[in-house]
Amino acid sequence: MNEISRPNDLDAFWMPYSDNRYFKSHPRMLARAEGMTYWTADGKEVLDGTSGLWCCNAGHGRKEITEAIQKQAAVMDFAPTFQLGHPIAFEAAARVAEVTPEGLDRVFFTNSGSESADTALKIALAYHRARGESQRVRLIGRERGYHGVGFGGMSVGGIGGNRKQFGAMLPYVDHLPHTHIPTMNAFSRGQPKYGVELAGRLEDLVALHGADTIAAVMVEPMAGSTGVLVPPKDYLQRLRQICDKYGILLIFDEVITGFGRLGTNFGSERLGVTPDILTMAKGLTNAAVPMGGVAVRNGIYDAIVGGAPDGIELFHGYTYSGHPLAAAAAIATLELHRAEDLPGRAKALEPYFEEAAHALRDLPNVIDIRNIGLVAGIEMAPRPGRPTARATDVFRKCFDDGLLIRTTGDIIALSPPLIAEKSHVDRMFGTLSDAIKAAA
Ligand SMILES: Cc1ncc(COP(=O)(O)O)c(C=O)c1O
């Protein structure tokens, strides 16, 4: 078939993380977006309760970002960053370093969260090798962790469903237990009270494997994709202490928690623990152009770069690392975050959002609600023998009623753009409440 245009043919696009067969027989097409709203191809308004996919933190269609991309595309579409540079990539890194935690001022650019996770793990391994500790090859993740879909992130990640189709994982990987304790922490607001001792399980892994074999521990400061697990009080502090005690690097995967989601630039600031390496993506460019990044403690950069013989210091990078259009989008996005104090807006709205979320507590089948920043997870009891079916019904009804939510298992996650107003919060939880009742 040589015809160029086959507008109604859905066959060719193999959709990611999707029920392709269902979608292609019941398509739901989003055609336009602005502010808090999507419009479907047939003109229906849909309130964005999920910032796209946890990424359009500044809301959709931001003119400042669009214009920055357009302008850069007209000046220079692409230039390599292997052994060459262009000013806007350096400017973007410097702007990112202004919002990362103090002392994490060196930024490696990637194109996605998955690439950021794998890059962070590789940097951790290279760091130990540069310091003469090449036996530190073990990587520790956590059950229910999500670090994207590369082999590194998938292996260190702890979601069985994401691994079982793919056979062997990376060797030398182990996992901490997850922190979900519904018997003790159900309906927590902010950080749950119980579970700090779960961080102590890192000591068990140290005893099992030997401290000097472990390169890094990677966790999400707040686990999003698995269905919103907020870290117990003092849990991250305890992980930090144990990592320091044994010379293990602590990596925070801040792909979701970065750029204002928890009411601060990064989750690390809100939760009071600074990692050695921090990954980011999504909100970095407001998702207008794909981009990710890894910020590292300056000493890590110095050890790898300063300690290398002449020539290339780190044999890693992507054709599009620091892509000019992504760099332009990142600079414009960071400027919006600063000018509009988007983290501050999220923080100001959090109490209202929290109340609205917890008001769903007595609805049928709701077994837990948890929240922090502008994130809420609402967990429902599964239909007997049919896990995920109830959440799928809620998702579909919400969409039909004009609200986009995200579901994982039977957990609903809400993470609206940080420009949300109280009226949006009311609409969001009103529509969701009706859908949960309808799915009883
Ligand atoms: C914590 C975390 N890490 C990594 C990723 C993967 O990002 P991407 O889909 O951009 O590869 C995600 C995506 O949701 C994430 O939440």
The ligand as an SDF file (V2000), in Angstrom:
LIG
                    3D

 16 16  0  0  0  0  0  0  0  0999 V2000
   10.1330    6.6300   39.1200 C   0  0  0  0  0  0  0  0  0  0  0  0
   10.1560    6.3870   37.6450 C   0  0  0  0  0  0  0  0  0  0  0  0
   11.3130    6.0730   37.0510 N   0  0  0  0  0  0  0  0  0  0  0  0
   11.3970    5.8530   35.7420 C   0  0  0  0  0  0  0  0  0  0  0  0
   10.2810    5.9600   34.9320 C   0  0  0  0  0  0  0  0  0  0  0  0
   10.3950    5.6730   33.4780 C   0  0  0  0  0  0  0  0  0  0  0  0
   10.2730    6.8360   32.7350 O   0  0  0  0  0  0  0  0  0  0  0  0
   10.0610    6.7510   31.1530 P   0  0  0  0  0  0  0  0  0  0  0  0
    8.7210    6.1740   30.9050 O   0  0  0  0  0  0  0  0  0  0  0  0
   10.2030    8.1930   30.7190 O   0  0  0  0  0  0  0  0  0  0  0  0
   11.1660    5.9150   30.6000 O   0  0  0  0  0  0  0  0  0  0  0  0
    9.0630    6.2970   35.4980 C   0  0  0  0  0  0  0  0  0  0  0  0
    7.8560    6.4130   34.6730 C   0  0  0  0  0  0  0  0  0  0  0  0
    6.7480    6.5360   35.1500 O   0  0  0  0  0  0  0  0  0  0  0  0
    8.9910    6.5090   36.8930 C   0  0  0  0  0  0  0  0  0  0  0  0
    7.8390    6.7960   37.5000 O   0  0  0  0  0  0  0  0  0  0  0  0
  1  2  1  0
  2  3  1  0
  2 15  2  0
  3  4  2  0
  4  5  1  0
  5  6  1  0
  5 12  2  0
  6  7  1  0
  7  8  1  0
  8  9  2  0
  8 10  1  0
  8 11  1  0
 12 13  1  0
 12 15  1  0
 13 14  2  0
 15 16  1  0
M  END
$$$$
